[in-house]
Each structure stands twice: as structure tokens, then as C-alpha cells.
Amino acid sequence: MRFCKKLRSFLVNEHGAVTMEYVLLCIMLAAGAMMMVITFSRAVTRQFALVSYAMSGYSPEELSEARERFKEAEENDAVVGGAYSDYMHGEKLNKN
């Protein structure tokens, strides 16, 4: 009888459900933060590299070549970020 009361009070207790909601919220925030770091860290690094190229005396032709390479890399990062976002939203990725 006493065991049944303890079991019933344990099953009725909903404190764990609230904790689980916070855990899921933290997981979603962490996944979003990871996606932002993956997407923007390379872009910020490229901008610093471009500024350092400009300050180090590269010719205008070399700077425009570097800028074009960085644009191509940014487009690739956008594709990777989009694929990661699709994966996080449960969409299947097409492997072409």
C-alpha cells in the first residue's frame, strides 16, 4: 500500500517535464549557435585577411583576385549553412 502511494506520487510529479523543456531549449539554442559559428566565422576571417592584404601593399590586381576567391568561398559557405539548416529541420539532404 505504501509503495503504491509513493509510486503514484512519483508518476504525478511533473518537475522533470519542466526540466526537460529547458534541456530541449538549450539544445536548440546550441544548434543555432553552432550554425552561426560555422557560417560566419569563415566570413569574418576572410574579411580580416582581405584587410591585411590591403594594408600589406598588394597590388590592386592581387586584391581583386583575393576578393573573387573570397566571394566564391562565401557562396560555398552559404550552401553548407543551408544544408546544415535543412538537416537541423529534419529535411533529407540530396546527395548529388
C-alpha positions as CSV (number, residue, x, y, z in Angstrom):
1,M,0.0,0.0,0.0
2,R,2.7,2.4,1.0
3,F,4.7,1.5,-2.2
4,C,1.7,2.3,-4.4
5,K,1.3,5.7,-2.8
6,K,5.0,6.5,-3.4
7,L,4.8,5.2,-7.0
8,R,1.6,7.2,-7.7
9,S,3.2,10.4,-6.3
10,F,6.3,9.8,-8.4
11,L,4.2,9.4,-11.6
12,V,2.1,12.5,-10.9
13,N,5.2,14.7,-10.2
14,E,5.8,16.9,-13.3
15,H,9.0,18.6,-12.2
16,G,11.0,16.5,-14.6
17,A,8.9,17.7,-17.6
18,V,9.8,21.3,-16.9
19,T,13.5,20.4,-16.7
20,M,13.2,18.5,-20.0
21,E,11.7,21.6,-21.7
22,Y,14.7,23.6,-20.6
23,V,17.1,20.9,-21.8
24,L,15.4,20.9,-25.2
25,L,15.5,24.7,-25.4
26,C,19.2,24.7,-24.6
27,I,19.9,22.0,-27.3
28,M,18.1,24.1,-29.9
29,L,20.0,27.2,-28.9
30,A,23.3,25.4,-29.1
31,A,22.5,24.0,-32.5
32,G,21.6,27.5,-33.7
33,A,24.8,28.9,-32.3
34,M,26.8,26.2,-34.0
35,M,25.2,27.0,-37.3
36,M,26.0,30.7,-36.8
37,V,29.6,30.0,-35.9
38,I,30.1,27.7,-38.9
39,T,28.5,30.2,-41.3
40,F,30.0,33.5,-40.0
41,S,33.4,32.5,-38.6
42,R,34.9,31.9,-42.1
43,A,33.4,35.2,-43.4
44,V,34.8,37.2,-40.6
45,T,38.2,35.5,-41.1
46,R,38.2,36.3,-44.8
47,Q,37.3,40.0,-44.1
48,F,40.3,40.3,-41.7
49,A,42.5,38.6,-44.4
50,L,41.3,41.0,-47.0
51,V,42.0,44.0,-44.8
52,S,45.5,42.6,-44.0
53,Y,46.1,42.1,-47.8
54,A,45.1,45.7,-48.4
55,M,47.4,47.0,-45.7
56,S,50.4,45.0,-46.7
57,G,50.8,46.6,-50.1
58,Y,49.4,44.0,-52.5
59,S,48.7,45.3,-56.0
60,P,45.1,46.1,-57.0
61,E,45.0,43.1,-59.3
62,E,46.1,40.8,-56.4
63,L,43.5,42.3,-54.2
64,S,40.7,41.8,-56.7
65,E,41.8,38.2,-57.2
66,A,41.7,37.6,-53.5
67,R,38.2,39.3,-53.3
68,E,36.9,37.0,-56.0
69,R,38.3,33.9,-54.2
70,F,36.6,35.1,-51.0
71,K,33.3,35.6,-52.8
72,E,33.4,32.0,-54.2
73,A,34.2,30.7,-50.7
74,E,31.3,32.7,-49.2
75,E,28.9,31.2,-51.7
76,N,30.2,27.7,-50.7
77,D,29.7,28.6,-47.0
78,A,26.1,29.7,-47.8
79,V,25.4,26.3,-49.4
80,V,26.9,24.5,-46.4
81,G,24.9,26.6,-44.0
82,G,21.7,25.9,-45.9
83,A,22.4,22.2,-45.9
84,Y,23.0,22.3,-42.2
85,S,19.8,24.2,-41.6
86,D,17.9,21.7,-43.7
87,Y,19.4,18.9,-41.7
88,M,18.5,20.6,-38.4
89,H,14.9,21.0,-39.6
90,G,14.7,17.3,-40.4
91,E,14.7,17.6,-44.2
92,K,16.6,14.9,-46.1
93,L,19.7,16.1,-47.9
94,N,20.1,15.3,-51.6
95,K,23.4,13.8,-52.4
96,N,24.2,14.7,-56.0
